[in-house]
Amino acid sequence: MYGISESGYLNIYNQQDGKCAICNELIELRGKQTHIDHNHQTLEVRGLLCHGCNTAIGLFKENIQTLKNAIKYLSK
């Protein structure tokens, strides 16, 4: 899926110590709640995310400025 092999997937999982690339919570190796995150324009794989972080990025439409605005808002 997304152009990576099983060994490539395992390599990413191991590099991330079995944790979500954003929140650092443990993720299952092949769980339904583990998502391969990728750039929707280039299809390049960025890493593995938990369901919550994957959903959040999608809801923010992968817009970096919107995410920065959210950080600024939460910092109030």
Sequence and secondary structure as in RCSB ss.txt:
>XXXX:A:sequence
MYGISESGYLNIYNQQDGKCAICNELIELRGKQTHIDHNHQTLEVRGLLCHGCNTAIGLFKENIQTLKNAIKYLS
K
>XXXX:A:secstr
 TT  HHHHHHHHHHTTTB TTT  B  TT TTEEEEE TTT  EEEEEEHHHHHHHHHTTT HHHHHHHHHHHT
 
